[in-house]
Amino acid sequence: MAARFGFVLGVVLVALGAAGAWPASAQDGFPFGFEMTLDASPQPGSKRVPSLDIDDSGGVKLELWCKGGRGQFSVAGNTVIFAAGPLEDRSCPPEKAQADDDLTAALSAAVTWERQDDEISFVGPTTLRFHLNTN
């Protein structure tokens, strides 16, 4: 009986510990189902700023400085993997095409993510900050 009680107590403690490891609310979790905009100014001659529209399963619609396309996020805890699909060229000027390629590479190189209120950071060799579009 005592062994069984110890086993059940251990299961309960593990479950409580696991529950504590999950975000306390949806506001603290990965922003599945949200759109976010890069924390950056538009490039000269444009009003456009890159954005990500993440669906509930991690699929992403990318709208970059000029190019656009799709990708996929995989998330486990604070670990993140981003895989970009092919991007539409859209006859981009070379400097915007390069900025899009650099941004996609930086996002693909991110290994962790952090959330503070409506700010999402993807952290790797370069940290990319996005703001959730909450309006």
Secondary structure by P-SEA (a helix, b strand, c coil): caaaaaaaaaaaaaaaaaaaaccccccccccccccccccccccccccbbbbbbcccccbbbbbcccccccbbbbbcccbbbbbbcccccccccaaaaaaaaaaaaaaaacccccccccbbbbbccbbbbbbbccc
